[in-house]
Each structure stands twice: as structure tokens, then as C-alpha cells.
Amino acid sequence: MIALASFSRNAFLALAAVLVCVATAFAQSDPLPSWNDTAPKQAIVAFVDRVTAENTTDFVPESDRIAVFDNDGTLWVEHPMYTQLAFALDRVKLLAPQHPEWKDKQPFKAVLDGDLKALAASGEKGLVELIMATHAGMTVDEFQEIVTEWLATARHPRFDRPYTELVYQPMLELLAYLRTNGFKTYIVSGGGVEFMRPWAKDVYGIPPEQVIGSSIKTEFILRDGLPILFRLPEVNFVDDKAGKPVGINAAIGRRPIAAFGNSDGDLEMLQWTTVGGSIPRFGLIVHHTDAEREYAYDRNTEFGRLDKALDIAPNNGWTVVDMKADWKEIFPQK
């Protein structure tokens, strides 16, 4: 009896050790560990398996495995306002001593008074005026240095963390998973292309040449015999809504097979990527539903409004991520 008890105990311990090893190996092999095993994760994995299965009708060569990602609200936080807008507001305050007229001129007065309601009332015209005043009149290199310095010190008002730490852990895993499977990943954002390029490689693993965004006009000049690119206070291209497919075509020259967004600003990009064609295509919308860990918003918001795209997602076969239900983690752990 003693020998049998000893054998049973040893057998149990051995079985337990095996199960632990199997569980550990499974956890290590899971490319999307911050995703709950719900429909969105299953849809992502199924799509990648389809397009990478050689000798099948769904196989897509690596040269055509293009995936495009919106940035604000899809890869990093966009509330209580777009990060680039927070940058512009800080720049207004910094430059205000050089512009005493701003004290009585909208939208600058609203910024200096902290009157966000008046700032919102200035609309797109006011936003463009702020961007032109704070993003132009310098070289490309000077602007990128200013952005880098700001991001090194700026903190999100709610989470008290650098904005570059408020990226979505599940999406970082998704980017890596796609690249491991032969995809080339691009950012396609309404944000400024020169605002994103200085840090996109370090944060997302996406190099500057794979960042597509809005831009202001830039001219080549010689300054003291040295060639520079100088940023002018004029809009060049707005990479938002219907502008996104145009920007993708101009910069990539290929139609993506996967698109990821979170708002109506991504609607046309999702349509351009997924509607029509004979090969498998994939669209995904990040729906902000977690007020406790991040924010909950969709139809009634000034930043990242998700309305029409949410309504037509089912008919287009787009996957909708419920952040609260589908993500184990929101931001990378400190």
C-alpha cells in the first residue's frame, strides 16, 4: 500500500509538471496574449492562417500582404483630445510671449484662457490656424526635434504617463504578429506625418517611410549654402476620410488587404481595403467601451467619432473589437 501510494503521488507530481510545461509552452506560443479568446482574436488568427497557407486559393504572396493602421484611437490614446492637438496647445502657450496679439485673437485666446468650449467652437478653421502657427516656420529637422523633446516631458492629464506609453498593448502584439507572418505594416493617420515619424519606429516598429499622414507644404532652400527643407504655413494634404485611400495609393502603390481603424475617419480606408477583389481581405474597428481602464465613446464625441462605420460594419464583414470584453490589457505595464 505504501509503495502504491508513493507511486500514485509521484505519478501525480509528474503529470502536474507536464501540464505546467504544456501550459507554459502554449502561453509562450500565443502571439496575442493580451487578447481574450473571443471572436476578434479568432478572426485575426483565421485570416492570417488563410492568407499564409501555401498551395491554397487564399494564399497571398508577401509582396501583397499590406496592412494599414490608423493611429489616434487605434494604436494609442486619443482622449481627452488628440495628442497632436495637446502638443499644439502647449506650443501656443510657449510662443505666446512672442505674439501679444494672441491674447485677443481666437482661437489663440481660447487656448490661453483654457476655454476648450470656445476652442471647439472655432471648428476646423481654428484648428488649422493653430497648426499653421505652431508647426510651420522652421525646418523639418527642427520640427522633429521639437516633437521629440515635447514627447519626452509631456504627460497625459489622466494617466500621468508619457503619451508614447499610452499605446495599446494588444495592438502592439498585433503589429508584431502580422510582421512575423510576412505583412508590411503602415500607419495611415489624419495626424501630421512629420509629427509621427520621429517616434513611430521606436514605439511601433514602423519606420518613417511607412508612415502616411497629413502634411503642410515644404520647400527646398539653401541656408548659408546648406540645403534644408522649410515648413510653410500652408496645408499640403489632409490624410483623413476620403483622403486616406488617396494617400495610401500615392505612398504605397498597392491596395492593402487588411485595415484597422476606430472612427468614421477610417471609413473610406476600410472600404478601399476590404470591398471587392478576389483575395481574402480583413477590416477591424476598435470600439472604445472601457471607461474604467481607458475611455468609453463612439457616436457623441468630438474626437474619434464612430457612427456610420459602426452601423455598416456587420454588412461589410468587419470585425469590431469591444475593448472591455476583448482585451485583457489596455496599455503596456509599467
Secondary structure as a PSIPRED ss2 file (coil, helix, strand):
# PSIPRED VFORMAT (PSIPRED V4.0)

   1 M C   1.000  0.000  0.000
   2 I H   0.000  1.000  0.000
   3 A H   0.000  1.000  0.000
   4 L H   0.000  1.000  0.000
   5 A H   0.000  1.000  0.000
   6 S H   0.000  1.000  0.000
   7 F H   0.000  1.000  0.000
   8 S H   0.000  1.000  0.000
   9 R H   0.000  1.000  0.000
  10 N H   0.000  1.000  0.000
  11 A H   0.000  1.000  0.000
  12 F H   0.000  1.000  0.000
  13 L H   0.000  1.000  0.000
  14 A H   0.000  1.000  0.000
  15 L H   0.000  1.000  0.000
  16 A H   0.000  1.000  0.000
  17 A H   0.000  1.000  0.000
  18 V H   0.000  1.000  0.000
  19 L H   0.000  1.000  0.000
  20 V H   0.000  1.000  0.000
  21 C H   0.000  1.000  0.000
  22 V H   0.000  1.000  0.000
  23 A H   0.000  1.000  0.000
  24 T H   0.000  1.000  0.000
  25 A H   0.000  1.000  0.000
  26 F H   0.000  1.000  0.000
  27 A H   0.000  1.000  0.000
  28 Q H   0.000  1.000  0.000
  29 S H   0.000  1.000  0.000
  30 D C   1.000  0.000  0.000
  31 P C   1.000  0.000  0.000
  32 L C   1.000  0.000  0.000
  33 P C   1.000  0.000  0.000
  34 S C   1.000  0.000  0.000
  35 W E   0.000  0.000  1.000
  36 N C   1.000  0.000  0.000
  37 D C   1.000  0.000  0.000
  38 T C   1.000  0.000  0.000
  39 A H   0.000  1.000  0.000
  40 P H   0.000  1.000  0.000
  41 K H   0.000  1.000  0.000
  42 Q H   0.000  1.000  0.000
  43 A H   0.000  1.000  0.000
  44 I H   0.000  1.000  0.000
  45 V H   0.000  1.000  0.000
  46 A H   0.000  1.000  0.000
  47 F H   0.000  1.000  0.000
  48 V H   0.000  1.000  0.000
  49 D H   0.000  1.000  0.000
  50 R H   0.000  1.000  0.000
  51 V H   0.000  1.000  0.000
  52 T H   0.000  1.000  0.000
  53 A C   1.000  0.000  0.000
  54 E C   1.000  0.000  0.000
  55 N C   1.000  0.000  0.000
  56 T C   1.000  0.000  0.000
  57 T C   1.000  0.000  0.000
  58 D C   1.000  0.000  0.000
  59 F C   1.000  0.000  0.000
  60 V C   1.000  0.000  0.000
  61 P C   1.000  0.000  0.000
  62 E H   0.000  1.000  0.000
  63 S H   0.000  1.000  0.000
  64 D H   0.000  1.000  0.000
  65 R C   1.000  0.000  0.000
  66 I E   0.000  0.000  1.000
  67 A E   0.000  0.000  1.000
  68 V E   0.000  0.000  1.000
  69 F E   0.000  0.000  1.000
  70 D C   1.000  0.000  0.000
  71 N C   1.000  0.000  0.000
  72 D E   0.000  0.000  1.000
  73 G C   1.000  0.000  0.000
  74 T C   1.000  0.000  0.000
  75 L C   1.000  0.000  0.000
  76 W E   0.000  0.000  1.000
  77 V C   1.000  0.000  0.000
  78 E C   1.000  0.000  0.000
  79 H C   1.000  0.000  0.000
  80 P C   1.000  0.000  0.000
  81 M C   1.000  0.000  0.000
  82 Y C   1.000  0.000  0.000
  83 T H   0.000  1.000  0.000
  84 Q H   0.000  1.000  0.000
  85 L H   0.000  1.000  0.000
  86 A H   0.000  1.000  0.000
  87 F H   0.000  1.000  0.000
  88 A H   0.000  1.000  0.000
  89 L H   0.000  1.000  0.000
  90 D H   0.000  1.000  0.000
  91 R H   0.000  1.000  0.000
  92 V H   0.000  1.000  0.000
  93 K H   0.000  1.000  0.000
  94 L H   0.000  1.000  0.000
  95 L H   0.000  1.000  0.000
  96 A H   0.000  1.000  0.000
  97 P H   0.000  1.000  0.000
  98 Q H   0.000  1.000  0.000
  99 H C   1.000  0.000  0.000
 100 P H   0.000  1.000  0.000
 101 E H   0.000  1.000  0.000
 102 W H   0.000  1.000  0.000
 103 K H   0.000  1.000  0.000
 104 D H   0.000  1.000  0.000
 105 K C   1.000  0.000  0.000
 106 Q C   1.000  0.000  0.000
 107 P C   1.000  0.000  0.000
 108 F H   0.000  1.000  0.000
 109 K H   0.000  1.000  0.000
 110 A H   0.000  1.000  0.000
 111 V H   0.000  1.000  0.000
 112 L H   0.000  1.000  0.000
 113 D H   0.000  1.000  0.000
 114 G C   1.000  0.000  0.000
 115 D C   1.000  0.000  0.000
 116 L H   0.000  1.000  0.000
 117 K H   0.000  1.000  0.000
 118 A H   0.000  1.000  0.000
 119 L H   0.000  1.000  0.000
 120 A H   0.000  1.000  0.000
 121 A H   0.000  1.000  0.000
 122 S C   1.000  0.000  0.000
 123 G H   0.000  1.000  0.000
 124 E H   0.000  1.000  0.000
 125 K H   0.000  1.000  0.000
 126 G H   0.000  1.000  0.000
 127 L H   0.000  1.000  0.000
 128 V H   0.000  1.000  0.000
 129 E H   0.000  1.000  0.000
 130 L H   0.000  1.000  0.000
 131 I H   0.000  1.000  0.000
 132 M H   0.000  1.000  0.000
 133 A H   0.000  1.000  0.000
 134 T H   0.000  1.000  0.000
 135 H H   0.000  1.000  0.000
 136 A C   1.000  0.000  0.000
 137 G C   1.000  0.000  0.000
 138 M E   0.000  0.000  1.000
 139 T E   0.000  0.000  1.000
 140 V H   0.000  1.000  0.000
 141 D H   0.000  1.000  0.000
 142 E H   0.000  1.000  0.000
 143 F H   0.000  1.000  0.000
 144 Q H   0.000  1.000  0.000
 145 E H   0.000  1.000  0.000
 146 I H   0.000  1.000  0.000
 147 V H   0.000  1.000  0.000
 148 T H   0.000  1.000  0.000
 149 E H   0.000  1.000  0.000
 150 W H   0.000  1.000  0.000
 151 L H   0.000  1.000  0.000
 152 A H   0.000  1.000  0.000
 153 T H   0.000  1.000  0.000
 154 A C   1.000  0.000  0.000
 155 R C   1.000  0.000  0.000
 156 H C   1.000  0.000  0.000
 157 P C   1.000  0.000  0.000
 158 R C   1.000  0.000  0.000
 159 F C   1.000  0.000  0.000
 160 D C   1.000  0.000  0.000
 161 R C   1.000  0.000  0.000
 162 P C   1.000  0.000  0.000
 163 Y H   0.000  1.000  0.000
 164 T H   0.000  1.000  0.000
 165 E H   0.000  1.000  0.000
 166 L C   1.000  0.000  0.000
 167 V E   0.000  0.000  1.000
 168 Y C   1.000  0.000  0.000
 169 Q H   0.000  1.000  0.000
 170 P H   0.000  1.000  0.000
 171 M H   0.000  1.000  0.000
 172 L H   0.000  1.000  0.000
 173 E H   0.000  1.000  0.000
 174 L H   0.000  1.000  0.000
 175 L H   0.000  1.000  0.000
 176 A H   0.000  1.000  0.000
 177 Y H   0.000  1.000  0.000
 178 L H   0.000  1.000  0.000
 179 R H   0.000  1.000  0.000
 180 T H   0.000  1.000  0.000
 181 N C   1.000  0.000  0.000
 182 G C   1.000  0.000  0.000
 183 F C   1.000  0.000  0.000
 184 K E   0.000  0.000  1.000
 185 T E   0.000  0.000  1.000
 186 Y E   0.000  0.000  1.000
 187 I E   0.000  0.000  1.000
 188 V E   0.000  0.000  1.000
 189 S E   0.000  0.000  1.000
 190 G E   0.000  0.000  1.000
 191 G E   0.000  0.000  1.000
 192 G E   0.000  0.000  1.000
 193 V H   0.000  1.000  0.000
 194 E H   0.000  1.000  0.000
 195 F H   0.000  1.000  0.000
 196 M H   0.000  1.000  0.000
 197 R H   0.000  1.000  0.000
 198 P H   0.000  1.000  0.000
 199 W H   0.000  1.000  0.000
 200 A H   0.000  1.000  0.000
 201 K H   0.000  1.000  0.000
 202 D H   0.000  1.000  0.000
 203 V H   0.000  1.000  0.000
 204 Y H   0.000  1.000  0.000
 205 G C   1.000  0.000  0.000
 206 I C   1.000  0.000  0.000
 207 P C   1.000  0.000  0.000
 208 P H   0.000  1.000  0.000
 209 E H   0.000  1.000  0.000
 210 Q H   0.000  1.000  0.000
 211 V E   0.000  0.000  1.000
 212 I E   0.000  0.000  1.000
 213 G E   0.000  0.000  1.000
 214 S E   0.000  0.000  1.000
 215 S E   0.000  0.000  1.000
 216 I E   0.000  0.000  1.000
 217 K E   0.000  0.000  1.000
 218 T E   0.000  0.000  1.000
 219 E E   0.000  0.000  1.000
 220 F E   0.000  0.000  1.000
 221 I E   0.000  0.000  1.000
 222 L E   0.000  0.000  1.000
 223 R E   0.000  0.000  1.000
 224 D C   1.000  0.000  0.000
 225 G C   1.000  0.000  0.000
 226 L E   0.000  0.000  1.000
 227 P E   0.000  0.000  1.000
 228 I E   0.000  0.000  1.000
 229 L E   0.000  0.000  1.000
 230 F E   0.000  0.000  1.000
 231 R E   0.000  0.000  1.000
 232 L E   0.000  0.000  1.000
 233 P E   0.000  0.000  1.000
 234 E E   0.000  0.000  1.000
 235 V E   0.000  0.000  1.000
 236 N E   0.000  0.000  1.000
 237 F E   0.000  0.000  1.000
 238 V C   1.000  0.000  0.000
 239 D C   1.000  0.000  0.000
 240 D C   1.000  0.000  0.000
 241 K C   1.000  0.000  0.000
 242 A C   1.000  0.000  0.000
 243 G H   0.000  1.000  0.000
 244 K H   0.000  1.000  0.000
 245 P H   0.000  1.000  0.000
 246 V H   0.000  1.000  0.000
 247 G H   0.000  1.000  0.000
 248 I H   0.000  1.000  0.000
 249 N H   0.000  1.000  0.000
 250 A H   0.000  1.000  0.000
 251 A H   0.000  1.000  0.000
 252 I C   1.000  0.000  0.000
 253 G C   1.000  0.000  0.000
 254 R C   1.000  0.000  0.000
 255 R C   1.000  0.000  0.000
 256 P C   1.000  0.000  0.000
 257 I C   1.000  0.000  0.000
 258 A E   0.000  0.000  1.000
 259 A E   0.000  0.000  1.000
 260 F E   0.000  0.000  1.000
 261 G E   0.000  0.000  1.000
 262 N C   1.000  0.000  0.000
 263 S C   1.000  0.000  0.000
 264 D H   0.000  1.000  0.000
 265 G H   0.000  1.000  0.000
 266 D H   0.000  1.000  0.000
 267 L H   0.000  1.000  0.000
 268 E H   0.000  1.000  0.000
 269 M H   0.000  1.000  0.000
 270 L H   0.000  1.000  0.000
 271 Q H   0.000  1.000  0.000
 272 W H   0.000  1.000  0.000
 273 T H   0.000  1.000  0.000
 274 T H   0.000  1.000  0.000
 275 V C   1.000  0.000  0.000
 276 G C   1.000  0.000  0.000
 277 G C   1.000  0.000  0.000
 278 S C   1.000  0.000  0.000
 279 I C   1.000  0.000  0.000
 280 P C   1.000  0.000  0.000
 281 R C   1.000  0.000  0.000
 282 F E   0.000  0.000  1.000
 283 G E   0.000  0.000  1.000
 284 L E   0.000  0.000  1.000
 285 I E   0.000  0.000  1.000
 286 V E   0.000  0.000  1.000
 287 H E   0.000  0.000  1.000
 288 H E   0.000  0.000  1.000
 289 T E   0.000  0.000  1.000
 290 D C   1.000  0.000  0.000
 291 A C   1.000  0.000  0.000
 292 E C   1.000  0.000  0.000
 293 R C   1.000  0.000  0.000
 294 E C   1.000  0.000  0.000
 295 Y C   1.000  0.000  0.000
 296 A E   0.000  0.000  1.000
 297 Y E   0.000  0.000  1.000
 298 D C   1.000  0.000  0.000
 299 R C   1.000  0.000  0.000
 300 N C   1.000  0.000  0.000
 301 T C   1.000  0.000  0.000
 302 E C   1.000  0.000  0.000
 303 F C   1.000  0.000  0.000
 304 G C   1.000  0.000  0.000
 305 R C   1.000  0.000  0.000
 306 L C   1.000  0.000  0.000
 307 D C   1.000  0.000  0.000
 308 K H   0.000  1.000  0.000
 309 A H   0.000  1.000  0.000
 310 L H   0.000  1.000  0.000
 311 D H   0.000  1.000  0.000
 312 I H   0.000  1.000  0.000
 313 A H   0.000  1.000  0.000
 314 P H   0.000  1.000  0.000
 315 N H   0.000  1.000  0.000
 316 N H   0.000  1.000  0.000
 317 G C   1.000  0.000  0.000
 318 W C   1.000  0.000  0.000
 319 T E   0.000  0.000  1.000
 320 V E   0.000  0.000  1.000
 321 V E   0.000  0.000  1.000
 322 D E   0.000  0.000  1.000
 323 M H   0.000  1.000  0.000
 324 K H   0.000  1.000  0.000
 325 A H   0.000  1.000  0.000
 326 D H   0.000  1.000  0.000
 327 W E   0.000  0.000  1.000
 328 K C   1.000  0.000  0.000
 329 E C   1.000  0.000  0.000
 330 I C   1.000  0.000  0.000
 331 F C   1.000  0.000  0.000
 332 P C   1.000  0.000  0.000
 333 Q C   1.000  0.000  0.000
 334 K C   1.000  0.000  0.000
